[in-house]
Amino acid sequence: MPMKKSVPAENPDAYIASLADWQRRCAQALRSTVVSSAPLQEAIKWGHLVYFSKGPVLLIRAEEERILLGFWRGQRLWHIEPRLKPGGKYEMATLHLVKETSLEQATVVRLVQEAVALNERHGDPTAVPAKITSAGSRRPFPG
């Protein structure tokens, strides 16, 4: 089923305000934890919240039935959160959150801090050739 087209939010506050119920609470909690975990630039890009430090680090995207917490180098973060699902370009992996999903704040802090450290060590993940893995592969990456 295709997603409904909507006008992108003008800023991160408007993005959060556009959400309802559990998604608003979840996205606001994620946003608060993310911005307090590391020095990041926050923007609306591709219609959702994206955080940058030497390139894109992570995203928070609300969809109709879930919220995605995605990391550009997420396939290197399985040791912190094994529920991350690989997909997309680069080393992207996302955590699919629904109303019943439990997620510790400390886990989000560790994910954010390690994702920022990976960009610090390796630079912009979009500037290097993407590593190709099968969707089910849990092959660790160096670094």
VMD Tcl script that builds the backbone (N, CA, C; Angstrom):
set m [mol new atoms 429]
animate dup $m
set s [atomselect $m all]
$s set {name element resname resid chain x y z} {
  {N N MET 1 A 0.843 -1.169 0.000}
  {CA C MET 1 A 0.000 0.000 0.000}
  {C C MET 1 A 0.897 1.245 0.000}
  {N N PRO 2 A 0.745 2.145 -0.971}
  {CA C PRO 2 A 1.586 3.342 -1.025}
  {C C PRO 2 A 1.257 4.302 0.103}
  {N N MET 3 A 2.293 5.010 0.524}
  {CA C MET 3 A 2.100 6.002 1.579}
  {C C MET 3 A 1.419 7.228 1.006}
  {N N LYS 4 A 0.661 7.931 1.846}
  {CA C LYS 4 A 0.027 9.169 1.429}
  {C C LYS 4 A 1.077 10.251 1.263}
  {N N LYS 5 A 0.931 11.045 0.217}
  {CA C LYS 5 A 1.827 12.184 0.016}
  {C C LYS 5 A 1.409 13.289 0.972}
  {N N SER 6 A 2.383 13.947 1.562}
  {CA C SER 6 A 2.091 15.063 2.447}
  {C C SER 6 A 3.150 16.133 2.239}
  {N N VAL 7 A 2.822 17.331 2.677}
  {CA C VAL 7 A 3.753 18.442 2.583}
  {C C VAL 7 A 4.778 18.284 3.694}
  {N N PRO 8 A 6.078 18.327 3.377}
  {CA C PRO 8 A 7.095 18.192 4.423}
  {C C PRO 8 A 6.980 19.299 5.459}
  {N N ALA 9 A 7.291 18.966 6.681}
  {CA C ALA 9 A 7.278 19.943 7.769}
  {C C ALA 9 A 8.336 21.004 7.503}
  {N N GLU 10 A 8.068 22.212 7.953}
  {CA C GLU 10 A 9.004 23.324 7.753}
  {C C GLU 10 A 10.239 23.216 8.637}
  {N N ASN 11 A 10.097 22.593 9.805}
  {CA C ASN 11 A 11.210 22.489 10.742}
  {C C ASN 11 A 10.968 21.287 11.661}
  {N N PRO 12 A 11.965 20.905 12.443}
  {CA C PRO 12 A 11.806 19.731 13.319}
  {C C PRO 12 A 10.648 19.847 14.321}
  {N N ASP 13 A 10.429 21.042 14.876}
  {CA C ASP 13 A 9.306 21.199 15.808}
  {C C ASP 13 A 7.979 20.919 15.107}
  {N N ALA 14 A 7.832 21.425 13.886}
  {CA C ALA 14 A 6.606 21.203 13.123}
  {C C ALA 14 A 6.441 19.723 12.772}
  {N N TYR 15 A 7.552 19.052 12.511}
  {CA C TYR 15 A 7.497 17.618 12.205}
  {C C TYR 15 A 6.903 16.862 13.394}
  {N N ILE 16 A 7.426 17.110 14.568}
  {CA C ILE 16 A 6.921 16.437 15.772}
  {C C ILE 16 A 5.462 16.815 16.011}
  {N N ALA 17 A 5.129 18.095 15.868}
  {CA C ALA 17 A 3.761 18.562 16.101}
  {C C ALA 17 A 2.764 17.933 15.129}
  {N N SER 18 A 3.228 17.518 13.958}
  {CA C SER 18 A 2.325 16.928 12.964}
  {C C SER 18 A 1.929 15.495 13.297}
  {N N LEU 19 A 2.597 14.893 14.251}
  {CA C LEU 19 A 2.327 13.509 14.619}
  {C C LEU 19 A 1.248 13.443 15.691}
  {N N ALA 20 A 0.637 12.283 15.847}
  {CA C ALA 20 A -0.424 12.109 16.838}
  {C C ALA 20 A -0.075 10.976 17.797}
  {N N ASP 21 A -0.686 11.042 18.950}
  {CA C ASP 21 A -0.675 9.967 19.937}
  {C C ASP 21 A 0.719 9.402 20.228}
  {N N TRP 22 A 0.819 8.063 20.183}
  {CA C TRP 22 A 2.053 7.393 20.575}
  {C C TRP 22 A 3.215 7.785 19.675}
  {N N GLN 23 A 2.949 8.083 18.401}
  {CA C GLN 23 A 4.040 8.460 17.500}
  {C C GLN 23 A 4.653 9.799 17.915}
  {N N ARG 24 A 3.827 10.734 18.324}
  {CA C ARG 24 A 4.359 12.025 18.788}
  {C C ARG 24 A 5.209 11.815 20.030}
  {N N ARG 25 A 4.701 11.046 20.984}
  {CA C ARG 25 A 5.460 10.801 22.217}
  {C C ARG 25 A 6.777 10.077 21.925}
  {N N CYS 26 A 6.716 9.073 21.084}
  {CA C CYS 26 A 7.909 8.294 20.748}
  {C C CYS 26 A 8.929 9.148 19.993}
  {N N ALA 27 A 8.483 9.863 18.968}
  {CA C ALA 27 A 9.397 10.686 18.176}
  {C C ALA 27 A 10.006 11.797 19.019}
  {N N GLN 28 A 9.221 12.393 19.910}
  {CA C GLN 28 A 9.763 13.451 20.766}
  {C C GLN 28 A 10.793 12.890 21.742}
  {N N ALA 29 A 10.516 11.723 22.297}
  {CA C ALA 29 A 11.487 11.100 23.206}
  {C C ALA 29 A 12.773 10.743 22.461}
  {N N LEU 30 A 12.643 10.184 21.266}
  {CA C LEU 30 A 13.829 9.871 20.467}
  {C C LEU 30 A 14.610 11.137 20.148}
  {N N ARG 31 A 13.902 12.159 19.687}
  {CA C ARG 31 A 14.554 13.424 19.330}
  {C C ARG 31 A 15.306 14.006 20.518}
  {N N SER 32 A 14.664 14.049 21.675}
  {CA C SER 32 A 15.305 14.597 22.875}
  {C C SER 32 A 16.559 13.819 23.237}
  {N N THR 33 A 16.472 12.502 23.160}
  {CA C THR 33 A 17.624 11.663 23.488}
  {C C THR 33 A 18.743 11.857 22.471}
  {N N VAL 34 A 18.396 11.897 21.203}
  {CA C VAL 34 A 19.396 12.059 20.145}
  {C C VAL 34 A 20.154 13.365 20.317}
  {N N VAL 35 A 19.432 14.476 20.461}
  {CA C VAL 35 A 20.116 15.780 20.509}
  {C C VAL 35 A 20.917 15.974 21.793}
  {N N SER 36 A 20.562 15.232 22.848}
  {CA C SER 36 A 21.339 15.353 24.088}
  {C C SER 36 A 22.504 14.359 24.143}
  {N N SER 37 A 22.590 13.450 23.167}
  {CA C SER 37 A 23.615 12.401 23.194}
  {C C SER 37 A 24.916 12.785 22.514}
  {N N ALA 38 A 24.843 13.711 21.547}
  {CA C ALA 38 A 26.041 14.061 20.766}
  {C C ALA 38 A 25.793 15.378 20.051}
  {N N PRO 39 A 26.866 16.087 19.694}
  {CA C PRO 39 A 26.694 17.324 18.920}
  {C C PRO 39 A 26.318 16.991 17.469}
  {N N LEU 40 A 25.081 17.260 17.123}
  {CA C LEU 40 A 24.554 16.938 15.801}
  {C C LEU 40 A 23.838 18.137 15.213}
  {N N GLN 41 A 23.805 18.209 13.908}
  {CA C GLN 41 A 22.973 19.183 13.219}
  {C C GLN 41 A 21.677 18.482 12.865}
  {N N GLU 42 A 20.561 19.131 13.169}
  {CA C GLU 42 A 19.244 18.549 12.931}
  {C C GLU 42 A 18.579 19.279 11.771}
  {N N ALA 43 A 17.954 18.514 10.881}
  {CA C ALA 43 A 17.288 19.123 9.731}
  {C C ALA 43 A 16.119 18.254 9.286}
  {N N ILE 44 A 15.229 18.882 8.533}
  {CA C ILE 44 A 14.218 18.123 7.801}
  {C C ILE 44 A 14.820 17.865 6.423}
  {N N LYS 45 A 14.982 16.603 6.093}
  {CA C LYS 45 A 15.535 16.221 4.789}
  {C C LYS 45 A 14.785 14.966 4.356}
  {N N TRP 46 A 14.427 14.923 3.095}
  {CA C TRP 46 A 13.655 13.805 2.559}
  {C C TRP 46 A 12.332 13.620 3.315}
  {N N GLY 47 A 11.831 14.699 3.910}
  {CA C GLY 47 A 10.530 14.669 4.574}
  {C C GLY 47 A 10.525 14.188 6.009}
  {N N HIS 48 A 11.689 13.962 6.610}
  {CA C HIS 48 A 11.727 13.512 8.000}
  {C C HIS 48 A 12.945 14.100 8.715}
  {N N LEU 49 A 13.097 13.768 9.983}
  {CA C LEU 49 A 14.217 14.285 10.774}
  {C C LEU 49 A 15.495 13.549 10.414}
  {N N VAL 50 A 16.534 14.319 10.118}
  {CA C VAL 50 A 17.844 13.736 9.805}
  {C C VAL 50 A 18.886 14.486 10.624}
  {N N TYR 51 A 19.856 13.733 11.148}
  {CA C TYR 51 A 20.900 14.275 12.015}
  {C C TYR 51 A 22.253 14.052 11.354}
  {N N PHE 52 A 23.084 15.101 11.379}
  {CA C PHE 52 A 24.355 15.103 10.672}
  {C C PHE 52 A 25.530 15.373 11.606}
  {N N SER 53 A 26.625 14.712 11.340}
  {CA C SER 53 A 27.925 14.978 11.929}
  {C C SER 53 A 28.932 14.359 10.971}
  {N N LYS 54 A 29.604 15.191 10.196}
  {CA C LYS 54 A 30.502 14.705 9.130}
  {C C LYS 54 A 29.731 13.808 8.174}
  {N N GLY 55 A 28.557 14.271 7.769}
  {CA C GLY 55 A 27.662 13.514 6.903}
  {C C GLY 55 A 26.452 13.034 7.692}
  {N N PRO 56 A 25.509 12.395 7.026}
  {CA C PRO 56 A 24.317 11.914 7.733}
  {C C PRO 56 A 24.668 10.786 8.704}
  {N N VAL 57 A 24.064 10.848 9.875}
  {CA C VAL 57 A 24.303 9.856 10.923}
  {C C VAL 57 A 23.062 8.992 11.119}
  {N N LEU 58 A 21.919 9.655 11.319}
  {CA C LEU 58 A 20.703 8.919 11.634}
  {C C LEU 58 A 19.479 9.685 11.194}
  {N N LEU 59 A 18.350 8.976 11.198}
  {CA C LEU 59 A 17.070 9.584 10.866}
  {C C LEU 59 A 16.002 9.076 11.812}
  {N N ILE 60 A 14.968 9.897 11.948}
  {CA C ILE 60 A 13.740 9.508 12.638}
  {C C ILE 60 A 12.625 9.767 11.637}
  {N N ARG 61 A 11.909 8.709 11.263}
  {CA C ARG 61 A 10.862 8.850 10.248}
  {C C ARG 61 A 9.584 8.183 10.720}
  {N N ALA 62 A 8.525 8.977 10.795}
  {CA C ALA 62 A 7.214 8.439 11.152}
  {C C ALA 62 A 6.512 7.968 9.889}
  {N N GLU 63 A 6.009 6.764 9.940}
  {CA C GLU 63 A 5.197 6.206 8.870}
  {C C GLU 63 A 3.823 5.914 9.444}
  {N N GLU 64 A 2.931 5.416 8.626}
  {CA C GLU 64 A 1.557 5.256 9.060}
  {C C GLU 64 A 1.408 4.401 10.320}
  {N N GLU 65 A 2.119 3.300 10.403}
  {CA C GLU 65 A 1.956 2.367 11.525}
  {C C GLU 65 A 3.194 2.212 12.395}
  {N N ARG 66 A 4.260 2.942 12.079}
  {CA C ARG 66 A 5.508 2.740 12.814}
  {C C ARG 66 A 6.370 3.997 12.742}
  {N N ILE 67 A 7.441 3.955 13.536}
  {CA C ILE 67 A 8.491 4.969 13.454}
  {C C ILE 67 A 9.785 4.215 13.166}
  {N N LEU 68 A 10.561 4.762 12.260}
  {CA C LEU 68 A 11.856 4.179 11.946}
  {C C LEU 68 A 12.958 5.019 12.575}
  {N N LEU 69 A 13.869 4.356 13.245}
  {CA C LEU 69 A 15.091 4.970 13.743}
  {C C LEU 69 A 16.198 4.329 12.924}
  {N N GLY 70 A 16.733 5.093 11.978}
  {CA C GLY 70 A 17.690 4.531 11.034}
  {C C GLY 70 A 19.067 5.143 11.165}
  {N N PHE 71 A 20.079 4.331 10.914}
  {CA C PHE 71 A 21.470 4.763 11.014}
  {C C PHE 71 A 22.180 4.444 9.707}
  {N N TRP 72 A 22.885 5.438 9.155}
  {CA C TRP 72 A 23.601 5.238 7.903}
  {C C TRP 72 A 24.640 4.121 8.026}
  {N N ARG 73 A 25.245 3.985 9.163}
  {CA C ARG 73 A 26.200 2.890 9.382}
  {C C ARG 73 A 25.636 1.879 10.390}
  {N N GLY 74 A 24.335 1.692 10.332}
  {CA C GLY 74 A 23.644 0.843 11.297}
  {C C GLY 74 A 24.066 -0.610 11.295}
  {N N GLN 75 A 24.573 -1.110 10.169}
  {CA C GLN 75 A 25.002 -2.506 10.131}
  {C C GLN 75 A 26.254 -2.728 10.973}
  {N N ARG 76 A 26.875 -1.655 11.398}
  {CA C ARG 76 A 28.019 -1.757 12.318}
  {C C ARG 76 A 27.583 -1.621 13.778}
  {N N LEU 77 A 26.281 -1.504 14.003}
  {CA C LEU 77 A 25.771 -1.252 15.352}
  {C C LEU 77 A 24.990 -2.430 15.934}
  {N N TRP 78 A 25.031 -3.586 15.266}
  {CA C TRP 78 A 24.283 -4.744 15.757}
  {C C TRP 78 A 24.731 -5.186 17.132}
  {N N HIS 79 A 25.976 -4.939 17.493}
  {CA C HIS 79 A 26.441 -5.323 18.822}
  {C C HIS 79 A 25.728 -4.529 19.914}
  {N N ILE 80 A 25.173 -3.377 19.560}
  {CA C ILE 80 A 24.418 -2.564 20.519}
  {C C ILE 80 A 22.931 -2.906 20.455}
  {N N GLU 81 A 22.394 -3.034 19.233}
  {CA C GLU 81 A 20.962 -3.298 19.057}
  {C C GLU 81 A 20.755 -4.315 17.935}
  {N N PRO 82 A 20.582 -5.592 18.302}
  {CA C PRO 82 A 20.457 -6.643 17.289}
  {C C PRO 82 A 19.164 -6.592 16.480}
  {N N ARG 83 A 18.189 -5.775 16.884}
  {CA C ARG 83 A 16.934 -5.676 16.123}
  {C C ARG 83 A 17.063 -4.758 14.902}
  {N N LEU 84 A 18.200 -4.110 14.710}
  {CA C LEU 84 A 18.387 -3.270 13.530}
  {C C LEU 84 A 18.295 -4.135 12.275}
  {N N LYS 85 A 17.517 -3.660 11.294}
  {CA C LYS 85 A 17.317 -4.404 10.051}
  {C C LYS 85 A 18.066 -3.716 8.924}
  {N N PRO 86 A 18.905 -4.471 8.197}
  {CA C PRO 86 A 19.662 -3.869 7.095}
  {C C PRO 86 A 18.757 -3.516 5.932}
  {N N GLY 87 A 19.172 -2.515 5.179}
  {CA C GLY 87 A 18.428 -2.146 3.977}
  {C C GLY 87 A 18.912 -0.833 3.425}
  {N N GLY 88 A 18.730 -0.652 2.139}
  {CA C GLY 88 A 19.108 0.598 1.506}
  {C C GLY 88 A 20.585 0.659 1.189}
  {N N LYS 89 A 21.014 1.844 0.840}
  {CA C LYS 89 A 22.405 2.069 0.466}
  {C C LYS 89 A 23.301 2.172 1.690}
  {N N TYR 90 A 24.577 2.224 1.390}
  {CA C TYR 90 A 25.609 2.415 2.399}
  {C C TYR 90 A 25.570 1.235 3.352}
  {N N GLU 91 A 25.537 1.463 4.623}
  {CA C GLU 91 A 25.435 0.379 5.600}
  {C C GLU 91 A 24.190 0.604 6.449}
  {N N MET 92 A 23.156 1.154 5.812}
  {CA C MET 92 A 21.934 1.546 6.508}
  {C C MET 92 A 21.296 0.351 7.208}
  {N N ALA 93 A 20.825 0.612 8.413}
  {CA C ALA 93 A 20.003 -0.340 9.152}
  {C C ALA 93 A 19.031 0.475 9.991}
  {N N THR 94 A 17.819 -0.047 10.137}
  {CA C THR 94 A 16.776 0.679 10.863}
  {C C THR 94 A 16.139 -0.192 11.934}
  {N N LEU 95 A 15.698 0.486 12.961}
  {CA C LEU 95 A 14.919 -0.136 14.021}
  {C C LEU 95 A 13.476 0.265 13.781}
  {N N HIS 96 A 12.591 -0.718 13.655}
  {CA C HIS 96 A 11.184 -0.464 13.377}
  {C C HIS 96 A 10.440 -0.447 14.709}
  {N N LEU 97 A 9.905 0.704 15.048}
  {CA C LEU 97 A 9.233 0.883 16.329}
  {C C LEU 97 A 7.719 0.975 16.126}
  {N N VAL 98 A 6.993 0.190 16.876}
  {CA C VAL 98 A 5.543 0.286 16.928}
  {C C VAL 98 A 5.172 0.613 18.369}
  {N N LYS 99 A 3.910 0.836 18.596}
  {CA C LYS 99 A 3.461 1.290 19.915}
  {C C LYS 99 A 3.974 0.405 21.052}
  {N N GLU 100 A 4.044 -0.888 20.817}
  {CA C GLU 100 A 4.425 -1.836 21.876}
  {C C GLU 100 A 5.926 -2.047 22.004}
  {N N THR 101 A 6.726 -1.456 21.142}
  {CA C THR 101 A 8.168 -1.689 21.162}
  {C C THR 101 A 8.803 -1.069 22.396}
  {N N SER 102 A 9.613 -1.853 23.083}
  {CA C SER 102 A 10.374 -1.294 24.199}
  {C C SER 102 A 11.782 -0.969 23.705}
  {N N LEU 103 A 12.282 0.163 24.159}
  {CA C LEU 103 A 13.613 0.599 23.779}
  {C C LEU 103 A 14.154 1.452 24.913}
  {N N GLU 104 A 15.270 1.035 25.456}
  {CA C GLU 104 A 15.878 1.759 26.563}
  {C C GLU 104 A 16.559 3.032 26.070}
  {N N GLN 105 A 16.413 4.101 26.820}
  {CA C GLN 105 A 17.065 5.361 26.481}
  {C C GLN 105 A 18.579 5.172 26.398}
  {N N ALA 106 A 19.137 4.395 27.293}
  {CA C ALA 106 A 20.585 4.156 27.282}
  {C C ALA 106 A 21.037 3.487 25.984}
  {N N THR 107 A 20.194 2.643 25.411}
  {CA C THR 107 A 20.520 2.009 24.135}
  {C C THR 107 A 20.568 3.041 23.020}
  {N N VAL 108 A 19.606 3.954 23.012}
  {CA C VAL 108 A 19.593 5.012 21.997}
  {C C VAL 108 A 20.840 5.882 22.140}
  {N N VAL 109 A 21.202 6.222 23.355}
  {CA C VAL 109 A 22.405 7.033 23.585}
  {C C VAL 109 A 23.628 6.318 23.026}
  {N N ARG 110 A 23.778 5.033 23.322}
  {CA C ARG 110 A 24.933 4.277 22.817}
  {C C ARG 110 A 24.940 4.209 21.299}
  {N N LEU 111 A 23.768 3.983 20.695}
  {CA C LEU 111 A 23.677 3.939 19.236}
  {C C LEU 111 A 24.115 5.261 18.624}
  {N N VAL 112 A 23.595 6.350 19.143}
  {CA C VAL 112 A 23.913 7.679 18.603}
  {C C VAL 112 A 25.407 7.963 18.759}
  {N N GLN 113 A 25.930 7.735 19.938}
  {CA C GLN 113 A 27.335 8.051 20.178}
  {C C GLN 113 A 28.260 7.203 19.305}
  {N N GLU 114 A 27.953 5.945 19.136}
  {CA C GLU 114 A 28.783 5.087 18.290}
  {C C GLU 114 A 28.632 5.475 16.819}
  {N N ALA 115 A 27.422 5.825 16.386}
  {CA C ALA 115 A 27.210 6.240 14.992}
  {C C ALA 115 A 27.987 7.522 14.690}
  {N N VAL 116 A 28.002 8.465 15.623}
  {CA C VAL 116 A 28.774 9.696 15.447}
  {C C VAL 116 A 30.271 9.366 15.399}
  {N N ALA 117 A 30.714 8.489 16.277}
  {CA C ALA 117 A 32.130 8.099 16.300}
  {C C ALA 117 A 32.534 7.424 14.989}
  {N N LEU 118 A 31.657 6.631 14.412}
  {CA C LEU 118 A 31.952 5.998 13.125}
  {C C LEU 118 A 32.141 7.048 12.030}
  {N N ASN 119 A 31.293 8.066 12.011}
  {CA C ASN 119 A 31.473 9.143 11.025}
  {C C ASN 119 A 32.751 9.923 11.308}
  {N N GLU 120 A 33.092 10.075 12.559}
  {CA C GLU 120 A 34.331 10.771 12.912}
  {C C GLU 120 A 35.540 10.004 12.364}
  {N N ARG 121 A 35.509 8.686 12.523}
  {CA C ARG 121 A 36.623 7.848 12.061}
  {C C ARG 121 A 36.648 7.680 10.547}
  {N N HIS 122 A 35.486 7.528 9.936}
  {CA C HIS 122 A 35.425 7.130 8.530}
  {C C HIS 122 A 34.910 8.208 7.585}
  {N N GLY 123 A 34.435 9.333 8.119}
  {CA C GLY 123 A 33.918 10.402 7.268}
  {C C GLY 123 A 32.473 10.179 6.850}
  {N N ASP 124 A 32.054 10.955 5.905}
  {CA C ASP 124 A 30.678 10.942 5.392}
  {C C ASP 124 A 30.369 9.578 4.779}
  {N N PRO 125 A 29.363 8.871 5.300}
  {CA C PRO 125 A 29.065 7.549 4.758}
  {C C PRO 125 A 28.536 7.592 3.326}
  {N N THR 126 A 28.033 8.727 2.892}
  {CA C THR 126 A 27.516 8.825 1.525}
  {C C THR 126 A 28.625 9.132 0.520}
  {N N ALA 127 A 29.835 9.416 0.997}
  {CA C ALA 127 A 30.942 9.756 0.113}
  {C C ALA 127 A 31.808 8.560 -0.252}
  {N N VAL 128 A 31.520 7.408 0.342}
  {CA C VAL 128 A 32.298 6.205 0.060}
  {C C VAL 128 A 31.405 5.192 -0.639}
  {N N PRO 129 A 31.980 4.285 -1.415}
  {CA C PRO 129 A 31.157 3.261 -2.068}
  {C C PRO 129 A 30.391 2.442 -1.039}
  {N N ALA 130 A 29.152 2.120 -1.364}
  {CA C ALA 130 A 28.319 1.332 -0.464}
  {C C ALA 130 A 28.837 -0.085 -0.368}
  {N N LYS 131 A 28.798 -0.650 0.837}
  {CA C LYS 131 A 29.120 -2.064 1.011}
  {C C LYS 131 A 27.865 -2.842 0.654}
  {N N ILE 132 A 28.022 -3.905 -0.075}
  {CA C ILE 132 A 26.875 -4.686 -0.511}
  {C C ILE 132 A 26.776 -5.911 0.376}
  {N N THR 133 A 25.603 -6.060 0.991}
  {CA C THR 133 A 25.343 -7.244 1.799}
  {C C THR 133 A 23.965 -7.748 1.432}
  {N N SER 134 A 23.701 -8.999 1.658}
  {CA C SER 134 A 22.356 -9.502 1.460}
  {C C SER 134 A 21.511 -9.024 2.629}
  {N N ALA 135 A 20.221 -8.912 2.390}
  {CA C ALA 135 A 19.324 -8.368 3.416}
  {C C ALA 135 A 19.398 -9.150 4.719}
  {N N GLY 136 A 19.655 -10.443 4.660}
  {CA C GLY 136 A 19.699 -11.231 5.862}
  {C C GLY 136 A 21.087 -11.358 6.482}
  {N N SER 137 A 22.080 -10.793 5.828}
  {CA C SER 137 A 23.450 -10.945 6.283}
  {C C SER 137 A 23.688 -10.163 7.563}
  {N N ARG 138 A 24.381 -10.748 8.484}
  {CA C ARG 138 A 24.769 -10.061 9.706}
  {C C ARG 138 A 26.286 -9.987 9.764}
  {N N ARG 139 A 26.904 -9.862 8.594}
  {CA C ARG 139 A 28.362 -9.798 8.497}
  {C C ARG 139 A 28.860 -8.529 9.165}
  {N N PRO 140 A 29.722 -8.635 10.157}
  {CA C PRO 140 A 30.230 -7.423 10.803}
  {C C PRO 140 A 31.176 -6.658 9.880}
  {N N PHE 141 A 31.159 -5.370 10.012}
  {CA C PHE 141 A 32.061 -4.514 9.256}
  {C C PHE 141 A 33.188 -4.102 10.156}
  {N N PRO 142 A 34.362 -3.902 9.606}
  {CA C PRO 142 A 35.474 -3.435 10.435}
  {C C PRO 142 A 35.216 -2.033 10.918}
  {N N GLY 143 A 35.671 -1.732 12.103}
  {CA C GLY 143 A 35.678 -0.423 12.486}
  {C C GLY 143 A 35.039 0.362 13.375}
}
mol reanalyze $m
mol bondsrecalc $m
mol representation Tube
mol addrep $m
